[in-house]
Amino acid sequence: DVFEARVQTGRALLQQQGNCPIDFERENYTIITSQCKGPNYNSTICCNAFKQLACKHAKELNNVQNGCAVTMFNYINLYGKYPPGLFSNMCKEDKEGLDCKNVIQPQVKNDEKKSNSTRGNQSSTILMVITTLLMIIMMLSI
């Protein structure tokens, strides 16, 4: 058993860095990738996007023993193809780390909310009409 190679392949290796209780492989990285775009990375936009992801896991990320921070940065770089050290160098705030009190959440525009709800209502109405017509046609053919 000792001499057998036990090699895992794939992204799960990134998760093996420590005893991190967070499954960063399944985290939603579009929070960062949709807002922080290069080649000229805007530190205000990128750091706020980074904080939207990182601050909800601040307790675990601040524990250097569990490997969560390393794992999270690995996945951010994997999914976003960012230069190494981009966020750790650009998003320094103080000796305590990031200030998670003032994280600005992205806002969905009212027009988008209205159009999405209108589309959903229109789709439901169309589906109901089609279903009703199909039922009538089936009843008439019997």
N, CA, C and O of each residue as an XYZ file, in Angstrom:
568
protein
N       0.820     -1.201      0.000
C       0.000      0.000      0.000
C       0.861      1.261      0.000
O       0.502      2.261     -0.621
N       1.993      1.212      0.695
C       2.857      2.378      0.814
C       3.472      2.742     -0.529
O       3.674      3.922     -0.817
N       3.776      1.733     -1.362
C       4.471      1.984     -2.615
C       3.549      2.299     -3.784
O       4.025      2.637     -4.868
N       2.242      2.195     -3.583
C       1.312      2.498     -4.660
C       1.162      4.002     -4.806
O       1.040      4.733     -3.824
N       1.172      4.446     -6.058
C       0.991      5.884     -6.323
C      -0.481      6.224     -6.201
O      -1.340      5.562     -6.783
N      -0.751      7.250     -5.448
C      -2.132      7.714     -5.284
C      -2.193      9.150     -5.780
O      -2.066     10.106     -5.015
N      -2.388      9.266     -7.056
C      -2.383     10.585     -7.669
C      -3.805     10.950     -8.037
O      -4.505     10.184     -8.700
N      -4.227     12.129     -7.601
C      -5.528     12.635     -8.004
C      -5.300     13.614     -9.130
O      -4.305     14.339     -9.153
N      -6.226     13.628    -10.057
C      -6.107     14.576    -11.159
C      -7.252     15.563    -11.093
O      -8.270     15.314    -10.447
N      -7.075     16.674    -11.762
C      -8.145     17.664    -11.842
C      -7.996     18.758    -10.810
O      -6.981     18.858    -10.121
N      -9.032     19.578    -10.719
C      -8.999     20.741     -9.850
C      -9.102     20.390     -8.374
O      -8.801     21.227     -7.523
N      -9.517     19.183     -8.054
C      -9.646     18.802     -6.656
C      -8.317     18.922     -5.917
O      -8.295     19.052     -4.693
N      -7.213     18.879     -6.656
C      -5.908     19.033     -6.014
C      -5.786     20.385     -5.328
O      -5.149     20.491     -4.280
N      -6.381     21.408     -5.898
C      -6.313     22.732     -5.288
C      -6.986     22.731     -3.923
O      -6.596     23.490     -3.035
N      -7.983     21.892     -3.756
C      -8.727     21.838     -2.512
C      -7.935     21.116     -1.412
O      -8.301     21.199     -0.239
N      -6.866     20.417     -1.772
C      -6.113     19.610     -0.827
C      -5.059     20.399     -0.056
O      -4.244     19.791      0.639
N      -5.043     21.700     -0.149
C      -3.987     22.517      0.438
C      -3.973     22.500      1.962
O      -2.921     22.729      2.559
N      -5.068     22.246      2.589
C      -5.139     22.258      4.043
C      -6.474     21.689      4.473
O      -7.096     20.918      3.743
N      -6.903     22.067      5.644
C      -8.190     21.598      6.136
C      -9.237     22.691      6.011
O      -9.965     22.972      6.964
N      -9.313     23.292      4.869
C     -10.252     24.380      4.642
C     -11.681     23.839      4.615
O     -11.974     22.925      3.844
N     -12.569     24.382      5.437
C     -13.947     23.894      5.471
C     -14.813     24.417      4.326
O     -15.973     24.023      4.209
N     -14.276     25.292      3.484
C     -15.050     25.878      2.390
C     -14.699     25.166      1.091
O     -13.526     24.927      0.805
N     -15.707     24.832      0.314
C     -15.483     24.199     -0.977
C     -15.337     25.302     -2.030
O     -16.310     25.684     -2.679
N     -14.124     25.803     -2.189
C     -13.891     26.904     -3.121
C     -14.026     26.481     -4.581
O     -14.142     27.334     -5.461
N     -14.013     25.189     -4.846
C     -14.197     24.738     -6.225
C     -15.597     25.088     -6.721
O     -15.788     25.344     -7.910
N     -16.572     25.100     -5.823
C     -17.955     25.360     -6.206
C     -18.386     26.805     -5.967
O     -19.557     27.140     -6.142
N     -17.466     27.643     -5.578
C     -17.773     29.059     -5.333
C     -18.083     29.766     -6.662
O     -17.601     29.357     -7.718
N     -18.880     30.813     -6.595
C     -19.230     31.581     -7.797
C     -18.201     32.686     -8.004
O     -18.206     33.685     -7.285
N     -17.323     32.511     -8.982
C     -16.256     33.480     -9.239
C     -16.660     34.564    -10.223
O     -15.870     35.465    -10.507
N     -17.878     34.491    -10.749
C     -18.324     35.552    -11.651
C     -18.471     36.879    -10.914
O     -18.499     37.937    -11.542
N     -18.563     36.828     -9.600
C     -18.566     38.053     -8.803
C     -17.323     38.872     -9.147
O     -17.388     40.094     -9.274
N     -16.206     38.194     -9.294
C     -14.943     38.868     -9.610
C     -14.761     38.994    -11.115
O     -14.487     40.085    -11.614
N     -14.911     37.892    -11.843
C     -14.576     37.891    -13.266
C     -15.465     38.812    -14.095
O     -15.036     39.291    -15.144
N     -16.687     39.070    -13.652
C     -17.569     39.954    -14.409
C     -17.240     41.428    -14.186
O     -17.598     42.276    -15.004
N     -16.564     41.733    -13.089
C     -16.287     43.129    -12.762
C     -14.821     43.509    -12.971
O     -14.536     44.612    -13.437
N     -13.905     42.634    -12.640
C     -12.474     42.945    -12.682
C     -11.881     42.450    -13.983
O     -11.611     41.261    -14.148
N     -11.683     43.373    -14.901
C     -11.204     43.014    -16.227
C      -9.926     43.765    -16.537
O      -9.761     44.923    -16.154
N      -9.020     43.091    -17.238
C      -7.743     43.691    -17.614
C      -7.786     44.186    -19.024
O      -8.846     44.143    -19.648
N      -6.702     44.649    -19.553
C      -5.350     44.547    -19.019
C      -5.035     45.619    -17.967
O      -4.104     45.444    -17.180
N      -5.780     46.707    -17.939
C      -5.548     47.740    -16.923
C      -6.564     47.549    -15.805
O      -7.680     48.063    -15.881
N      -6.187     46.824    -14.788
C      -7.095     46.478    -13.700
C      -7.340     47.696    -12.806
O      -6.401     48.287    -12.273
N      -8.610     48.060    -12.652
C      -8.992     49.168    -11.794
C      -9.034     48.664    -10.358
O      -9.826     47.780    -10.033
N      -8.186     49.223     -9.495
C      -8.082     48.698     -8.129
C      -9.377     48.866     -7.344
O      -9.715     48.002     -6.536
N     -10.100     49.944     -7.559
C     -11.359     50.148     -6.823
C     -12.369     49.073     -7.197
O     -12.981     48.462     -6.321
N     -12.544     48.844     -8.476
C     -13.516     47.853     -8.948
C     -13.069     46.442     -8.576
O     -13.856     45.650     -8.059
N     -11.798     46.135     -8.843
C     -11.302     44.779     -8.588
C     -11.301     44.439     -7.102
O     -11.674     43.331     -6.717
N     -10.885     45.384     -6.272
C     -10.825     45.101     -4.839
C     -12.222     44.972     -4.247
O     -12.441     44.145     -3.363
N     -13.169     45.776     -4.720
C     -14.536     45.645     -4.223
C     -15.124     44.295     -4.644
O     -15.792     43.637     -3.847
N     -14.879     43.884     -5.881
C     -15.355     42.579     -6.340
C     -14.714     41.457     -5.524
O     -15.381     40.497     -5.138
N     -13.423     41.590     -5.271
C     -12.718     40.602     -4.460
C     -13.331     40.530     -3.055
O     -13.517     39.443     -2.507
N     -13.640     41.691     -2.483
C     -14.219     41.710     -1.134
C     -15.614     41.096     -1.113
O     -16.001     40.498     -0.109
N     -16.378     41.229     -2.198
C     -17.699     40.606     -2.252
C     -17.590     39.092     -2.096
O     -18.457     38.454     -1.498
N     -16.528     38.533     -2.635
C     -16.307     37.094     -2.508
C     -15.640     36.750     -1.177
O     -16.092     35.854     -0.465
N     -14.572     37.459     -0.848
C     -13.729     37.080      0.288
C     -14.359     37.400      1.643
O     -14.187     36.633      2.590
N     -15.069     38.492      1.754
C     -15.547     38.912      3.075
C     -16.566     37.960      3.685
O     -16.680     37.872      4.908
N     -17.295     37.256      2.853
C     -18.255     36.303      3.434
C     -17.542     35.089      4.038
O     -18.160     34.296      4.749
N     -16.251     34.946      3.757
C     -15.451     33.852      4.315
C     -14.285     34.391      5.144
O     -13.280     33.701      5.312
N     -14.405     35.596      5.655
C     -13.283     36.280      6.313
C     -12.686     35.459      7.459
O     -11.464     35.377      7.585
N     -13.515     34.864      8.277
C     -13.010     34.111      9.436
C     -12.099     32.968      8.987
O     -11.011     32.781      9.532
N     -12.547     32.212      7.996
C     -11.759     31.081      7.514
C     -10.513     31.548      6.764
O      -9.450     30.938      6.886
N     -10.639     32.632      5.986
C      -9.502     33.121      5.209
C      -8.401     33.697      6.097
O      -7.227     33.662      5.728
N      -8.767     34.218      7.247
C      -7.775     34.781      8.163
C      -7.033     33.724      8.961
O      -6.038     34.037      9.614
N      -7.486     32.490      8.925
C      -6.823     31.387      9.609
C      -5.755     30.808      8.667
O      -6.081     30.072      7.736
N      -4.503     31.138      8.910
C      -3.422     30.707      8.004
C      -3.163     29.209      8.079
O      -2.493     28.666      7.201
N      -3.668     28.531      9.089
C      -3.418     27.100      9.263
C      -4.242     26.224      8.326
O      -3.835     25.104      8.016
N      -5.404     26.719      7.866
C      -6.304     25.853      7.113
C      -6.100     25.875      5.600
O      -6.686     25.049      4.900
N      -5.302     26.776      5.085
C      -5.032     26.827      3.649
C      -6.136     27.433      2.809
O      -6.061     27.393      1.581
N      -7.165     27.996      3.439
C      -8.288     28.551      2.673
C      -7.857     29.691      1.754
O      -8.289     29.754      0.603
N      -7.016     30.582      2.248
C      -6.609     31.737      1.445
C      -5.860     31.283      0.196
O      -6.122     31.778     -0.901
N      -4.942     30.354      0.356
C      -4.172     29.846     -0.784
C      -5.110     29.175     -1.790
O      -5.000     29.389     -2.997
N      -6.025     28.370     -1.279
C      -6.968     27.677     -2.147
C      -7.840     28.672     -2.908
O      -8.045     28.525     -4.113
N      -8.354     29.684     -2.208
C      -9.209     30.669     -2.860
C      -8.437     31.418     -3.950
O      -8.949     31.586     -5.057
N      -7.224     31.867     -3.655
C      -6.426     32.582     -4.653
C      -6.119     31.684     -5.856
O      -6.109     32.158     -6.993
N      -5.871     30.406     -5.617
C      -5.629     29.483     -6.727
C      -6.841     29.409     -7.658
O      -6.694     29.438     -8.880
N      -8.035     29.312     -7.075
C      -9.240     29.237     -7.898
C      -9.533     30.569     -8.585
O      -9.979     30.576     -9.732
N      -9.297     31.681     -7.921
C      -9.498     32.988     -8.560
C      -8.600     33.094     -9.785
O      -9.044     33.531    -10.846
N      -7.350     32.700     -9.643
C      -6.416     32.763    -10.772
C      -6.773     31.752    -11.857
O      -6.582     32.019    -13.044
N      -7.290     30.593    -11.452
C      -7.688     29.574    -12.423
C      -8.864     30.055    -13.262
O      -8.818     29.980    -14.490
N      -9.913     30.547    -12.616
C     -11.120     30.951    -13.330
C     -10.991     32.317    -13.991
O     -11.579     32.547    -15.047
N     -10.234     33.220    -13.389
C     -10.132     34.566    -13.935
C      -8.899     34.816    -14.767
O      -8.793     35.843    -15.437
N      -7.956     33.876    -14.728
C      -6.686     34.031    -15.449
C      -6.023     35.380    -15.139
O      -5.535     36.075    -16.031
N      -6.023     35.720    -13.857
C      -5.414     36.967    -13.415
C      -3.915     36.783    -13.204
O      -3.451     35.670    -12.955
N      -3.168     37.860    -13.303
C      -1.731     37.771    -13.000
C      -1.534     37.344    -11.546
O      -2.299     37.765    -10.678
N      -0.530     36.520    -11.264
C      -0.282     36.091     -9.887
C      -0.070     37.296     -8.966
O       0.656     38.230     -9.308
N      -0.697     37.263     -7.823
C      -0.525     38.308     -6.826
C      -1.315     39.577     -7.079
O      -1.152     40.555     -6.349
N      -2.173     39.589     -8.102
C      -2.922     40.806     -8.432
C      -3.714     41.315     -7.232
O      -3.578     42.477     -6.850
N      -4.524     40.471     -6.645
C      -5.399     40.910     -5.558
C      -4.635     41.101     -4.253
O      -4.907     42.039     -3.504
N      -3.692     40.224     -3.981
C      -2.952     40.355     -2.729
C      -2.082     41.606     -2.728
O      -1.836     42.174     -1.664
N      -1.611     42.047     -3.884
C      -0.806     43.262     -3.958
C      -1.659     44.526     -4.082
O      -1.314     45.566     -3.521
N      -2.749     44.439     -4.802
C      -3.561     45.612     -5.089
C      -4.546     45.937     -3.959
O      -4.902     47.101     -3.773
N      -4.979     44.948     -3.220
C      -6.077     45.137     -2.271
C      -5.623     45.136     -0.816
O      -6.295     44.557      0.038
N      -4.518     45.761     -0.527
C      -4.053     45.864      0.855
C      -4.725     47.066      1.498
O      -4.766     48.148      0.912
N      -5.253     46.876      2.707
C      -5.911     47.993      3.377
C      -5.233     48.363      4.682
O      -4.884     49.525      4.889
N      -5.046     47.407      5.553
C      -4.345     47.682      6.797
C      -3.777     46.386      7.352
O      -3.914     45.326      6.741
N      -3.144     46.474      8.507
C      -2.492     45.283      9.067
C      -3.487     44.205      9.473
O      -3.118     43.039      9.613
N      -4.746     44.587      9.662
C      -5.785     43.620     10.022
C      -6.364     42.913      8.796
O      -7.104     41.938      8.932
N      -6.032     43.395      7.615
C      -6.550     42.794      6.394
C      -7.572     43.692      5.724
O      -7.518     44.916      5.850
N      -8.499     43.081      5.016
C      -9.515     43.834      4.292
C     -10.567     44.393      5.227
O     -10.919     43.772      6.230
N     -11.066     45.573      4.888
C     -12.171     46.166      5.630
C     -13.466     45.683      4.999
O     -13.847     46.131      3.918
N     -14.128     44.782      5.672
C     -15.341     44.187      5.115
C     -16.607     44.949      5.510
O     -17.716     44.504      5.214
N     -16.449     46.079      6.166
C     -17.617     46.861      6.569
C     -18.230     47.622      5.399
O     -19.436     47.867      5.384
N     -17.420     47.994      4.432
C     -17.898     48.852      3.353
C     -17.832     48.161      1.995
O     -17.300     48.724      1.038
N     -18.357     46.970      1.907
C     -18.374     46.252      0.639
C     -19.605     46.704     -0.133
O     -20.731     46.599      0.355
N     -19.384     47.201     -1.329
C     -20.483     47.686     -2.159
C     -20.977     46.523     -3.007
O     -20.243     45.997     -3.844
N     -22.221     46.128     -2.786
C     -22.809     45.040     -3.554
C     -23.287     45.574     -4.903
O     -23.811     46.685     -4.974
N     -23.114     44.801     -5.966
C     -23.587     45.264     -7.273
C     -25.105     45.387     -7.243
O     -25.804     44.552     -6.670
N     -25.588     46.435     -7.866
C     -27.023     46.666     -7.874
C     -27.592     46.309     -9.235
O     -27.021     46.635    -10.275
N     -28.738     45.625     -9.201
C     -29.439     45.322    -10.436
C     -30.299     46.528    -10.740
O     -31.044     47.009     -9.887
N     -30.189     47.013    -11.969
C     -30.957     48.189    -12.355
C     -32.447     47.875    -12.329
O     -32.852     46.749    -12.617
N     -33.260     48.864    -11.984
C     -34.708     48.682    -11.929
C     -35.263     48.230    -13.272
O     -36.191     47.423    -13.321
N     -34.693     48.752    -14.372
C     -35.151     48.347    -15.692
C     -34.945     46.856    -15.901
O     -35.802     46.184    -16.475
N     -33.788     46.323    -15.428
C     -33.506     44.898    -15.570
C     -34.481     44.081    -14.735
O     -34.975     43.050    -15.191
N     -34.763     44.532    -13.511
C     -35.708     43.813    -12.655
C     -37.075     43.760    -13.313
O     -37.709     42.706    -13.358
N     -37.532     44.908    -13.828
C     -38.851     44.976    -14.456
C     -38.903     44.094    -15.690
O     -39.865     43.346    -15.870
N     -37.883     44.165    -16.550
C     -37.913     43.390    -17.782
C     -37.846     41.894    -17.485
O     -38.485     41.101    -18.177
N     -37.084     41.501    -16.470
C     -37.003     40.082    -16.112
C     -38.338     39.578    -15.590
O     -38.766     38.484    -15.960
N     -39.007     40.350    -14.737
C     -40.285     39.897    -14.198
C     -41.351     39.916    -15.279
O     -42.221     39.044    -15.291
N     -41.311     40.888    -16.190
C     -42.269     40.943    -17.286
C     -42.092     39.755    -18.206
O     -43.074     39.156    -18.644
N     -40.827     39.402    -18.510
C     -40.553     38.250    -19.358
C     -41.095     36.976    -18.733
O     -41.673     36.134    -19.420
N     -40.904     36.840    -17.428
C     -41.396     35.650    -16.736
C     -42.906     35.569    -16.796
O     -43.451     34.488    -17.017
N     -43.599     36.683    -16.605
C     -45.060     36.701    -16.670
C     -45.548     36.389    -18.072
O     -46.521     35.653    -18.239
N     -44.879     36.944    -19.096
C     -45.265     36.692    -20.480
C     -45.076     35.216    -20.822
O     -45.927     34.621    -21.483
N     -43.986     34.633    -20.384
C     -43.722     33.221    -20.666
C     -44.767     32.339    -20.017
O     -45.227     31.371    -20.623
N     -45.146     32.661    -18.797
C     -46.157     31.870    -18.092
C     -47.497     31.957    -18.805
O     -48.191     30.951    -18.946
N     -47.859     33.130    -19.248
C     -49.130     33.318    -19.935
C     -49.144     32.548    -21.243
O     -50.128     31.878    -21.556
N     -48.076     32.634    -22.003
C     -47.989     31.919    -23.276
C     -48.066     30.413    -23.049
O     -48.757     29.707    -23.782
N     -47.365     29.927    -22.046
C     -47.382     28.500    -21.737
C     -48.785     28.042    -21.351
O     -49.217     26.963    -21.756
N     -49.488     28.842    -20.582
C     -50.855     28.487    -20.181
C     -51.778     28.449    -21.397
O     -52.604     27.543    -21.506
N     -51.659     29.400    -22.300
C     -52.502     29.446    -23.497
C     -52.237     28.227    -24.369
O     -53.177     27.590    -24.847
N     -50.975     27.899    -24.579
C     -50.629     26.741    -25.404
C     -51.152     25.456    -24.781
O     -51.698     24.603    -25.480
N     -50.990     25.315    -23.483
C     -51.473     24.119    -22.789
C     -52.989     24.003    -22.916
O     -53.511     22.917    -23.169
N     -53.687     25.104    -22.745
C     -55.150     25.106    -22.851
C     -55.580     24.719    -24.264
O     -56.496     23.913    -24.431
N     -54.928     25.283    -25.280
C     -55.273     24.951    -26.668
C     -55.032     23.477    -26.962
O     -55.844     22.827    -27.619
N     -53.905     22.951    -26.469
C     -53.624     21.534    -26.686
C     -54.672     20.644    -26.020
O     -55.072     19.624    -26.580
N     -55.107     21.025    -24.847
C     -56.133     20.237    -24.148
C     -57.454     20.284    -24.915
O     -58.145     19.271    -25.023
N     -57.804     21.453    -25.444
C     -59.051     21.576    -26.214
C     -58.973     20.712    -27.469
O     -59.930     20.015    -27.803
N     -57.843     20.756    -28.162
C     -57.673     19.972    -29.370
C     -57.749     18.485    -29.061
O     -58.337     17.729    -29.834
N     -57.174     18.052    -27.957
C     -57.217     16.645    -27.573
C     -58.652     16.230    -27.239
O     -59.068     15.123    -27.581
N     -59.394     17.088    -26.591
C     -60.763     16.762    -26.222
C     -61.645     16.686    -27.468
O     -62.529     15.832    -27.544
N     -61.422     17.554    -28.432
C     -62.212     17.545    -29.642
C     -61.927     16.323    -30.505
O     -62.797     15.846    -31.233
N     -60.688     15.818    -30.414
C     -60.337     14.666    -31.244
C     -60.838     13.347    -30.641
O     -60.804     12.312    -31.307
N     -61.297     13.377    -29.396
C     -61.773     12.138    -28.750
C     -63.171     11.875    -29.099
O     -63.742     10.880    -28.652
